[in-house]
Amino acid sequence: MADRSFLAWPFFDPHHAELAHALDAWAADTVDDLIDHHDVDGSCRRLVEALAGAGWLDLVMPASHGGRHERIDVRSVCLAREVLGYHAGLADFAFAMQGLGTGPISLFGSAIQKDRWLPPVLAGRSIAAFALSEPDAGSDVAAMTTTATPDGNDHVRLDGEKTWISNGGIAGHYVVFARTGEAPGARGLSAFVVDADTPGLEIAERIEVIAPHPLARLRFDGCRVPVANRIGKPGEGFKVAMGTLDVFRATVGAAALGFARRGLDEALDRSAGRRMFGAPLAELQMTQAALADMATEVDAAALLVYRAAWAKDAGAARVTREASMAKLFATEAAQRVVDRAVQMHGGLGVTAGVKVEELYREVRALRIYEGASEVQKIVIARQMLDARAGGTA
């Protein structure tokens, strides 16, 4: 990354700068050779194995199970996603999903569950997945219809569908959220770890998107899962899901930040090297204004992302408002930055194989997944209104 001055901000400790520099060097030497866009599944498997072999997956594990920190250090995960996103969206995806797919277990799971499912992921032998969204229940978790009903004394039966599931079809386990009915709405959900080879779990459809990633629709038809695979207590599924997203939502903003930084660097290179009307494009005032806007949005996004990450690492019980602000602003800003970079490249910017064209496709989904921008606005507003009603605003 050309601009690393942000690593001197007071949000960071010395080891964070060391991490960013080391991962940047590793990614520059390694990532491109592992990616074949005609073999997305194979690329993700190779990336996961390489990330594990180089020791980067210890950033998403607790120290009790081989992790680098006592509990997940959100600033480190954000830096990793930013750096990997700068180099390749698929590399960021491979890293992030190993964290999100194990987050419920590492944050809320029992010792037995951690012993069973975390080591294979850390070693790169297994790929993790987080199965929350449904065809009619994406951001509205309370509308979930997948059910988990008792089946004997020690099993539940899962029935329903999940969709837009990252790593669907290549994961070794899925953390699945289902309605168990302890209370109405979101209070009647529970979370279960479901191994990919469990009878009754079917990959109903592989989903193709504009920036290829492993995505699938899952079908559960009488899928028997041991009660021992439940994460937390009955009815705590919403708590598990939101607690996990509270940690990882700001990291989505960090991935967007990586895309935005790369877009800005590509725009700077293009404006300096392309001549128009007898002079470098960079000498045009309109170009300079666009570059200034891009740089300002990048820094503003970084401040929000690392404010949220620092607050969580500093011990805040919840950073829902801060994480939502970071995710909202960083993803929207990244879309604008990358769009300007494409515009600055002219026809080349929409040519397959050019980096800014790839960035344009990669960045779009970030404004949707893990809570669309419109949902983040609702979350932020409700947090402020609740605080005001409680007299703490």
Kinemage of the C-alpha trace (Angstrom):
@kinemage 1
@onewidth
@group {chain A} dominant
@subgroup {mainchain}
@vectorlist {calphas} color= white
{ca met a 1} P 0.000 0.000 0.000
{ca ala a 2} L 1.378 3.401 -0.958
{ca asp a 3} L -0.002 5.333 2.039
{ca arg a 4} L 0.762 3.730 5.384
{ca ser a 5} L 0.735 6.894 7.472
{ca phe a 6} L -2.520 5.808 9.137
{ca leu a 7} L -0.608 3.107 11.013
{ca ala a 8} L 0.795 5.864 13.247
{ca trp a 9} L -2.695 6.825 14.444
{ca pro a 10} L -3.337 6.396 18.195
{ca phe a 11} L -5.801 3.571 17.514
{ca phe a 12} L -2.870 1.210 16.974
{ca asp a 13} L -0.130 -0.448 19.002
{ca pro a 14} L 3.322 -1.179 17.515
{ca his a 15} L 2.419 -4.788 16.743
{ca his a 16} L -0.393 -3.624 14.475
{ca ala a 17} L 2.010 -1.806 12.162
{ca glu a 18} L 4.282 -4.854 12.150
{ca leu a 19} L 1.318 -7.032 11.190
{ca ala a 20} L 0.257 -4.744 8.336
{ca his a 21} L 3.770 -4.563 6.866
{ca ala a 22} L 4.373 -8.314 7.144
{ca leu a 23} L 1.016 -9.302 5.674
{ca asp a 24} L 1.360 -6.778 2.858
{ca ala a 25} L 4.723 -8.262 1.880
{ca trp a 26} L 3.375 -11.829 2.088
{ca ala a 27} L 0.280 -11.014 0.047
{ca ala a 28} L 2.291 -9.215 -2.638
{ca asp a 29} L 4.484 -12.305 -3.088
{ca thr a 30} L 1.833 -15.002 -2.693
{ca val a 31} L -1.781 -14.157 -3.438
{ca asp a 32} L -1.858 -13.694 -7.212
{ca asp a 33} L -0.306 -17.105 -7.870
{ca leu a 34} L -3.043 -18.830 -5.845
{ca ile a 35} L -6.015 -17.341 -7.678
{ca asp a 36} L -7.569 -18.740 -10.829
{ca his a 37} L -10.836 -16.925 -11.539
{ca his a 38} L -11.997 -19.912 -13.586
{ca asp a 39} L -11.675 -22.152 -10.510
{ca val a 40} L -13.094 -20.176 -7.597
{ca asp a 41} L -13.556 -23.185 -5.289
{ca gly a 42} L -10.002 -24.336 -5.856
{ca ser a 43} L -8.686 -20.807 -5.406
{ca cys a 44} L -10.414 -20.469 -2.045
{ca arg a 45} L -9.069 -23.810 -0.863
{ca arg a 46} L -5.543 -22.824 -1.871
{ca leu a 47} L -5.893 -19.425 -0.208
{ca val a 48} L -7.157 -20.945 3.043
{ca glu a 49} L -4.294 -23.450 3.091
{ca ala a 50} L -1.752 -20.716 2.387
{ca leu a 51} L -3.195 -18.361 5.018
{ca ala a 52} L -3.095 -21.177 7.542
{ca gly a 53} L 0.425 -22.244 6.585
{ca ala a 54} L 1.725 -18.708 6.981
{ca gly a 55} L 0.038 -18.337 10.386
{ca trp a 56} L -2.461 -15.621 9.449
{ca leu a 57} L -5.549 -17.544 10.548
{ca asp a 58} L -4.415 -17.281 14.162
{ca leu a 59} L -5.800 -13.721 13.998
{ca val a 60} L -9.372 -15.078 14.053
{ca met a 61} L -8.809 -17.634 16.834
{ca pro a 62} L -8.594 -17.224 20.615
{ca ala a 63} L -5.244 -17.912 22.273
{ca ser a 64} L -6.747 -20.956 24.012
{ca his a 65} L -6.918 -22.641 20.612
{ca gly a 66} L -3.810 -21.394 18.860
{ca gly a 67} L -4.781 -17.776 18.319
{ca arg a 68} L -2.441 -14.819 18.495
{ca his a 69} L -4.458 -12.926 21.137
{ca glu a 70} L -6.381 -13.903 24.255
{ca arg a 71} L -9.559 -12.892 22.449
{ca ile a 72} L -10.015 -11.805 18.855
{ca asp a 73} L -8.243 -8.474 18.331
{ca val a 74} L -10.611 -6.614 16.031
{ca arg a 75} L -8.018 -4.074 14.943
{ca ser a 76} L -5.779 -6.907 13.738
{ca val a 77} L -8.623 -8.535 11.824
{ca cys a 78} L -9.521 -5.180 10.254
{ca leu a 79} L -5.933 -4.569 9.207
{ca ala a 80} L -5.724 -8.062 7.734
{ca arg a 81} L -8.915 -7.588 5.742
{ca glu a 82} L -7.798 -4.174 4.524
{ca val a 83} L -4.421 -5.483 3.364
{ca leu a 84} L -5.830 -8.622 1.744
{ca gly a 85} L -8.658 -6.640 0.142
{ca tyr a 86} L -6.077 -4.289 -1.341
{ca his a 87} L -4.396 -7.213 -3.077
{ca ala a 88} L -7.368 -9.438 -3.994
{ca gly a 89} L -11.018 -9.618 -3.011
{ca leu a 90} L -10.954 -13.418 -2.990
{ca ala a 91} L -8.039 -13.433 -0.535
{ca asp a 92} L -10.007 -11.197 1.824
{ca phe a 93} L -13.041 -13.461 1.407
{ca ala a 94} L -11.075 -16.615 2.250
{ca phe a 95} L -9.637 -15.044 5.390
{ca ala a 96} L -12.813 -13.337 6.595
{ca met a 97} L -15.061 -16.363 6.282
{ca gln a 98} L -12.729 -18.469 8.398
{ca gly a 99} L -13.339 -15.880 11.094
{ca leu a 100} L -17.078 -15.410 10.631
{ca gly a 101} L -17.700 -19.155 10.313
{ca thr a 102} L -15.911 -19.875 13.590
{ca gly a 103} L -16.829 -16.657 15.432
{ca pro a 104} L -19.993 -18.072 17.052
{ca ile a 105} L -17.988 -21.040 18.327
{ca ser a 106} L -14.984 -19.082 19.590
{ca leu a 107} L -17.168 -16.382 21.190
{ca phe a 108} L -20.065 -18.458 22.571
{ca gly a 109} L -19.208 -22.150 22.167
{ca ser a 110} L -18.400 -24.698 24.830
{ca ala a 111} L -14.895 -26.028 25.413
{ca ile a 112} L -15.846 -29.271 23.669
{ca gln a 113} L -17.174 -27.398 20.626
{ca lys a 114} L -14.039 -25.275 20.419
{ca asp a 115} L -11.823 -28.355 20.667
{ca arg a 116} L -13.728 -30.078 17.877
{ca trp a 117} L -14.208 -27.362 15.256
{ca leu a 118} L -11.535 -24.691 15.740
{ca pro a 119} L -8.273 -26.662 15.233
{ca pro a 120} L -9.121 -27.957 11.720
{ca val a 121} L -9.964 -24.407 10.596
{ca leu a 122} L -6.786 -22.963 12.109
{ca ala a 123} L -4.755 -25.625 10.304
{ca gly a 124} L -6.466 -24.924 6.987
{ca arg a 125} L -7.865 -28.465 6.810
{ca ser a 126} L -11.492 -27.324 7.029
{ca ile a 127} L -13.425 -24.347 5.668
{ca ala a 128} L -16.032 -22.600 7.828
{ca ala a 129} L -19.415 -21.068 6.966
{ca phe a 130} L -22.074 -18.909 8.653
{ca ala a 131} L -25.658 -19.725 7.591
{ca leu a 132} L -28.081 -17.013 8.681
{ca ser a 133} L -29.821 -15.587 5.582
{ca glu a 134} L -32.932 -17.116 4.024
{ca pro a 135} L -34.844 -16.400 0.800
{ca asp a 136} L -37.312 -14.208 2.709
{ca ala a 137} L -35.230 -13.385 5.776
{ca gly a 138} L -31.991 -11.611 5.011
{ca ser a 139} L -31.516 -8.545 7.177
{ca asp a 140} L -34.832 -9.284 8.934
{ca val a 141} L -33.608 -12.125 11.129
{ca ala a 142} L -36.906 -12.276 13.020
{ca ala a 143} L -38.609 -13.491 9.822
{ca met a 144} L -36.549 -16.698 9.807
{ca thr a 145} L -38.569 -19.835 8.980
{ca thr a 146} L -35.978 -22.634 9.160
{ca thr a 147} L -36.969 -24.776 12.144
{ca ala a 148} L -35.171 -26.999 14.607
{ca thr a 149} L -37.648 -29.349 16.296
{ca pro a 150} L -36.867 -31.971 18.958
{ca asp a 151} L -36.162 -35.426 17.545
{ca gly a 152} L -35.713 -37.773 20.469
{ca asn a 153} L -33.917 -36.748 23.622
{ca asp a 154} L -30.595 -35.754 22.150
{ca his a 155} L -31.210 -34.543 18.587
{ca val a 156} L -33.074 -31.825 16.718
{ca arg a 157} L -34.439 -31.971 13.185
{ca leu a 158} L -33.596 -29.062 10.887
{ca asp a 159} L -36.008 -28.206 8.065
{ca gly a 160} L -35.869 -25.190 5.765
{ca glu a 161} L -33.527 -23.277 3.475
{ca lys a 162} L -30.620 -20.875 3.743
{ca thr a 163} L -29.330 -18.814 0.844
{ca trp a 164} L -26.452 -16.538 -0.124
{ca ile a 165} L -24.267 -18.707 2.107
{ca ser a 166} L -20.588 -17.941 1.611
{ca asn a 167} L -18.428 -21.061 1.246
{ca gly a 168} L -21.604 -23.016 0.511
{ca gly a 169} L -20.534 -26.227 -1.178
{ca ile a 170} L -16.917 -26.209 0.043
{ca ala a 171} L -17.336 -25.742 3.816
{ca gly a 172} L -16.590 -28.479 6.314
{ca his a 173} L -19.132 -27.089 8.777
{ca tyr a 174} L -21.937 -24.538 8.840
{ca val a 175} L -23.140 -22.512 11.827
{ca val a 176} L -26.885 -22.645 11.182
{ca phe a 177} L -29.533 -20.477 12.833
{ca ala a 178} L -33.027 -21.910 13.180
{ca arg a 179} L -36.311 -21.242 14.926
{ca thr a 180} L -36.698 -23.266 18.115
{ca gly a 181} L -39.727 -21.383 19.422
{ca glu a 182} L -38.775 -20.377 22.964
{ca ala a 183} L -40.343 -16.958 22.316
{ca pro a 184} L -41.801 -14.988 19.392
{ca gly a 185} L -39.596 -13.381 16.741
{ca ala a 186} L -35.864 -13.091 17.195
{ca arg a 187} L -35.974 -14.376 20.778
{ca gly a 188} L -36.982 -17.861 19.612
{ca leu a 189} L -33.883 -18.754 17.599
{ca ser a 190} L -30.972 -21.075 18.334
{ca ala a 191} L -27.611 -21.742 16.659
{ca phe a 192} L -26.240 -25.172 15.730
{ca val a 193} L -23.006 -26.406 14.188
{ca val a 194} L -23.829 -28.707 11.288
{ca asp a 195} L -21.114 -30.776 9.628
{ca ala a 196} L -21.279 -30.637 5.838
{ca asp a 197} L -21.705 -34.408 5.493
{ca thr a 198} L -24.743 -34.595 7.796
{ca pro a 199} L -27.595 -36.492 6.082
{ca gly a 200} L -30.480 -34.191 5.199
{ca leu a 201} L -28.206 -31.250 4.340
{ca glu a 202} L -28.148 -30.626 0.594
{ca ile a 203} L -26.455 -28.022 -1.575
{ca ala a 204} L -29.590 -27.078 -3.493
{ca glu a 205} L -27.981 -24.521 -5.780
{ca arg a 206} L -24.652 -22.850 -6.455
{ca ile a 207} L -25.144 -19.109 -6.950
{ca glu a 208} L -23.214 -17.126 -9.560
{ca val a 209} L -22.537 -13.450 -8.803
{ca ile a 210} L -20.740 -10.616 -10.613
{ca ala a 211} L -17.576 -11.086 -8.527
{ca pro a 212} L -17.275 -14.898 -8.357
{ca his a 213} L -17.192 -16.351 -4.841
{ca pro a 214} L -18.348 -19.716 -3.487
{ca leu a 215} L -22.023 -19.096 -2.683
{ca ala a 216} L -24.878 -21.562 -2.323
{ca arg a 217} L -28.449 -22.188 -1.307
{ca leu a 218} L -28.697 -24.886 1.361
{ca arg a 219} L -31.687 -27.142 1.914
{ca phe a 220} L -32.359 -28.936 5.212
{ca asp a 221} L -34.796 -31.831 4.995
{ca gly a 222} L -35.033 -33.838 8.196
{ca cys a 223} L -31.403 -33.044 8.986
{ca arg a 224} L -30.712 -34.621 12.408
{ca val a 225} L -28.203 -32.678 14.489
{ca pro a 226} L -27.104 -33.539 18.047
{ca val a 227} L -28.359 -31.160 20.718
{ca ala a 228} L -24.727 -31.061 21.836
{ca asn a 229} L -24.009 -29.054 18.651
{ca arg a 230} L -26.177 -26.158 19.856
{ca ile a 231} L -24.129 -23.037 20.585
{ca gly a 232} L -25.269 -21.466 23.837
{ca lys a 233} L -28.656 -22.042 25.400
{ca pro a 234} L -32.012 -22.574 23.650
{ca gly a 235} L -33.312 -19.269 22.303
{ca glu a 236} L -29.895 -17.562 22.332
{ca gly a 237} L -29.386 -17.739 18.568
{ca phe a 238} L -30.072 -14.057 18.008
{ca lys a 239} L -27.616 -13.171 20.766
{ca val a 240} L -24.996 -15.421 19.158
{ca ala a 241} L -25.580 -13.972 15.690
{ca met a 242} L -25.555 -10.326 16.771
{ca gly a 243} L -22.611 -10.818 19.109
{ca thr a 244} L -20.617 -12.332 16.257
{ca leu a 245} L -21.611 -9.617 13.796
{ca asp a 246} L -20.764 -6.986 16.402
{ca val a 247} L -17.157 -8.175 16.136
{ca phe a 248} L -17.003 -8.744 12.388
{ca arg a 249} L -19.238 -5.983 10.965
{ca ala a 250} L -16.540 -3.322 11.248
{ca thr a 251} L -14.184 -5.650 9.396
{ca val a 252} L -16.463 -5.462 6.336
{ca gly a 253} L -15.745 -1.742 6.340
{ca ala a 254} L -12.048 -2.610 6.522
{ca ala a 255} L -12.305 -4.801 3.425
{ca ala a 256} L -14.044 -1.937 1.628
{ca leu a 257} L -11.222 0.314 2.788
{ca gly a 258} L -8.716 -2.034 1.158
{ca phe a 259} L -10.622 -1.861 -2.127
{ca ala a 260} L -10.817 1.933 -1.862
{ca arg a 261} L -7.096 2.336 -1.166
{ca arg a 262} L -6.281 0.162 -4.165
{ca gly a 263} L -8.695 2.158 -6.319
{ca leu a 264} L -7.057 5.406 -5.213
{ca asp a 265} L -3.562 4.072 -5.927
{ca glu a 266} L -4.631 2.852 -9.370
{ca ala a 267} L -6.186 6.275 -10.064
{ca leu a 268} L -3.010 8.071 -8.973
{ca asp a 269} L -0.897 5.895 -11.258
{ca arg a 270} L -3.291 6.352 -14.168
{ca ser a 271} L -3.559 10.116 -13.766
{ca ala a 272} L 0.208 10.490 -13.648
{ca gly a 273} L 0.826 8.256 -16.673
{ca arg a 274} L -2.029 9.146 -19.028
{ca arg a 275} L -1.681 12.239 -21.200
{ca met a 276} L -4.676 14.269 -22.339
{ca phe a 277} L -4.663 17.539 -24.289
{ca gly a 278} L -0.891 17.529 -24.267
{ca ala a 279} L -0.362 17.144 -20.528
{ca pro a 280} L -0.661 14.438 -17.844
{ca leu a 281} L -4.235 13.835 -16.725
{ca ala a 282} L -3.094 14.706 -13.196
{ca glu a 283} L -2.595 18.340 -14.204
{ca leu a 284} L -6.286 18.856 -14.903
{ca gln a 285} L -8.060 20.531 -12.005
{ca met a 286} L -11.047 18.196 -12.331
{ca thr a 287} L -8.698 15.235 -11.861
{ca gln a 288} L -7.090 16.850 -8.835
{ca ala a 289} L -10.505 17.527 -7.314
{ca ala a 290} L -11.525 13.892 -7.840
{ca leu a 291} L -8.308 12.626 -6.261
{ca ala a 292} L -8.779 14.944 -3.275
{ca asp a 293} L -12.346 13.686 -2.764
{ca met a 294} L -11.178 10.075 -2.996
{ca ala a 295} L -8.371 10.563 -0.477
{ca thr a 296} L -10.670 12.362 1.955
{ca glu a 297} L -13.257 9.587 1.791
{ca val a 298} L -10.583 6.949 2.343
{ca asp a 299} L -9.308 8.672 5.476
{ca ala a 300} L -12.814 9.303 6.818
{ca ala a 301} L -13.700 5.643 6.303
{ca ala a 302} L -10.491 4.546 8.008
{ca leu a 303} L -11.216 6.721 11.033
{ca leu a 304} L -14.669 5.187 11.463
{ca val a 305} L -13.473 1.616 10.922
{ca tyr a 306} L -10.590 1.808 13.354
{ca arg a 307} L -12.605 3.809 15.895
{ca ala a 308} L -15.083 0.916 16.036
{ca ala a 309} L -12.341 -1.716 16.180
{ca trp a 310} L -10.433 0.145 18.899
{ca ala a 311} L -13.590 0.570 20.994
{ca lys a 312} L -14.284 -3.160 20.862
{ca asp a 313} L -10.690 -4.044 21.712
{ca ala a 314} L -10.720 -1.496 24.554
{ca gly a 315} L -13.467 -3.481 26.260
{ca ala a 316} L -16.764 -2.023 25.077
{ca ala a 317} L -19.486 -4.617 25.616
{ca arg a 318} L -21.225 -3.674 22.374
{ca val a 319} L -20.160 -1.460 19.495
{ca thr a 320} L -23.323 -1.834 17.436
{ca arg a 321} L -23.613 1.869 16.599
{ca glu a 322} L -19.913 2.338 15.870
{ca ala a 323} L -19.639 -0.829 13.774
{ca ser a 324} L -22.747 0.034 11.782
{ca met a 325} L -21.433 3.527 11.083
{ca ala a 326} L -18.106 2.081 9.966
{ca lys a 327} L -19.719 -0.507 7.717
{ca leu a 328} L -22.189 1.976 6.240
{ca phe a 329} L -19.766 4.778 5.467
{ca ala a 330} L -16.766 2.695 4.395
{ca thr a 331} L -18.694 0.554 1.929
{ca glu a 332} L -20.566 3.470 0.400
{ca ala a 333} L -17.367 5.541 0.199
{ca ala a 334} L -15.455 2.650 -1.375
{ca gln a 335} L -18.103 2.370 -4.085
{ca arg a 336} L -17.663 6.072 -4.895
{ca val a 337} L -13.857 5.899 -4.847
{ca val a 338} L -13.716 2.867 -7.112
{ca asp a 339} L -16.280 4.392 -9.464
{ca arg a 340} L -14.102 7.504 -9.826
{ca ala a 341} L -11.075 5.286 -10.462
{ca val a 342} L -12.944 3.509 -13.250
{ca gln a 343} L -13.990 6.851 -14.749
{ca met a 344} L -10.401 8.064 -14.691
{ca his a 345} L -9.324 4.988 -16.660
{ca gly a 346} L -11.846 5.698 -19.425
{ca gly a 347} L -12.664 2.706 -21.628
{ca leu a 348} L -9.842 0.746 -20.047
{ca gly a 349} L -11.693 0.931 -16.741
{ca val a 350} L -14.466 -1.372 -17.944
{ca thr a 351} L -12.146 -3.826 -19.686
{ca ala a 352} L -12.038 -7.336 -18.260
{ca gly a 353} L -8.744 -8.094 -16.541
{ca val a 354} L -7.985 -4.504 -15.559
{ca lys a 355} L -7.715 -4.064 -11.790
{ca val a 356} L -10.246 -1.251 -11.443
{ca glu a 357} L -12.829 -3.297 -13.367
{ca glu a 358} L -12.292 -6.137 -10.894
{ca leu a 359} L -12.583 -3.724 -7.970
{ca tyr a 360} L -15.834 -2.327 -9.388
{ca arg a 361} L -17.395 -5.800 -9.342
{ca glu a 362} L -15.915 -6.776 -5.972
{ca val a 363} L -16.947 -3.687 -4.023
{ca arg a 364} L -20.642 -3.764 -4.879
{ca ala a 365} L -21.656 -6.679 -2.668
{ca leu a 366} L -20.186 -5.081 0.462
{ca arg a 367} L -23.051 -2.576 0.557
{ca ile a 368} L -25.465 -5.520 0.888
{ca tyr a 369} L -24.022 -8.390 2.904
{ca glu a 370} L -23.888 -8.445 6.724
{ca gly a 371} L -26.644 -5.849 6.757
{ca ala a 372} L -27.411 -3.637 3.764
{ca ser a 373} L -26.662 0.089 3.982
{ca glu a 374} L -30.334 0.878 4.521
{ca val a 375} L -30.462 -1.533 7.462
{ca gln a 376} L -27.339 0.031 8.980
{ca lys a 377} L -29.114 3.399 8.970
{ca ile a 378} L -32.028 1.881 10.871
{ca val a 379} L -29.635 0.315 13.386
{ca ile a 380} L -27.777 3.594 13.940
{ca ala a 381} L -30.972 5.594 14.364
{ca arg a 382} L -32.469 3.082 16.800
{ca gln a 383} L -29.293 3.070 18.867
{ca met a 384} L -29.457 6.848 19.200
{ca leu a 385} L -33.180 6.862 19.983
{ca asp a 386} L -32.775 4.128 22.586
{ca ala a 387} L -29.912 6.028 24.192
{ca arg a 388} L -31.986 9.199 24.290
{ca ala a 389} L -34.943 7.373 25.840
{ca gly a 390} L -32.623 5.940 28.461
{ca gly a 391} L -31.149 9.317 29.251
{ca thr a 392} L -27.644 8.345 28.171
{ca ala a 393} L -27.418 10.230 24.873
